[in-house]
Amino acid sequence: MHPLTASHDDDLERFAAQGAPPLPPSDMSGYVEHDNARIWYASYGAGAPVLLLHGGLGHSGNWGYQIAPLLDAGHRVVVLDSRGHGRSTRDARPYRYELMATDVLAVMDTLQLDRAAMVGWSDGACVAMVLGIVAPERVAGVFFFGCNMDPSGTKEFVLTPTIDRCFSRHAKDYAQLSATPDDFDAFVGAVSEMMRTQPNYPAHELARIRVPVAIVQSEHDEFIKPEHADYLARTIPGADLILLRDVSHFAPLQRPAQFNRVLLGFLRRVLA
């Protein structure tokens, strides 16, 4: 077991106080100017490429428990801050998952990556699936963790202490990283509006997906209905449904070893 994945943080108390482990020194990092935004990225290691796409309101640093194990497994790992998140900027347009998907392709083009496995968490999972639909030739597989593909898939929101700790960490990180550190409330409002109304992919569009997909659902996910995960796995051809026991929407932070085992198993399958 990697030392960074050895302990649990089920209530996110450690994450709220310290954040995830810091990202390691990168081989390459910078900004891609794309469609009225500056998208920050970093690349680590060599091997079959894996893109890590973080969740809404967060940033690439939330993958701090995943990068070292992926490097140990021989992958090239690329992270990026989604448009308007972390170090990346945005313009005044409303957030759209499809627009954020084009940002990912711009980073891939800059790094000369023809094809990569997409690992998405929450909003990042939606972006990954959009790429599987609109740019399948660039996608070796989609690891779809903790998200919906139409508004019916979400539970009624209930603020829990764990969610509140995560939100508090996001607020601190935004103030530290963002080019607009005083705009957190407006940022939350804009992202929340996207989450409320998007994505909206009907079953017939999901049924046309031809890239390998794993639908990964936590037993105690606070946001996504388990029956929606079942529906996605039934509707997307060949998709696997994987249940993570004893964790919630924040499994990569709560029990990284468990999450990473499932992730590495998926990557072995699609990048063999």
Secondary structure as UniProt FT lines:
FT   HELIX           3..5
FT   TURN            10..11
FT   HELIX           13..18
FT   STRAND          28..34
FT   TURN            35..36
FT   STRAND          37..44
FT   STRAND          48..53
FT   TURN            56..57
FT   HELIX           60..63
FT   TURN            64..66
FT   HELIX           67..72
FT   TURN            73..74
FT   STRAND          75..80
FT   TURN            83..84
FT   TURN            86..87
FT   HELIX           97..110
FT   TURN            111..112
FT   STRAND          116..121
FT   HELIX           123..134
FT   HELIX           136..138
FT   STRAND          139..145
FT   HELIX           151..153
FT   HELIX           161..177
FT   TURN            181..182
FT   HELIX           184..197
FT   HELIX           203..206
FT   TURN            207..208
FT   STRAND          213..218
FT   TURN            219..220
FT   HELIX           226..235
FT   TURN            237..238
FT   STRAND          240..244
FT   TURN            245..246
FT   TURN            249..250
FT   HELIX           251..254
FT   HELIX           256..270
//
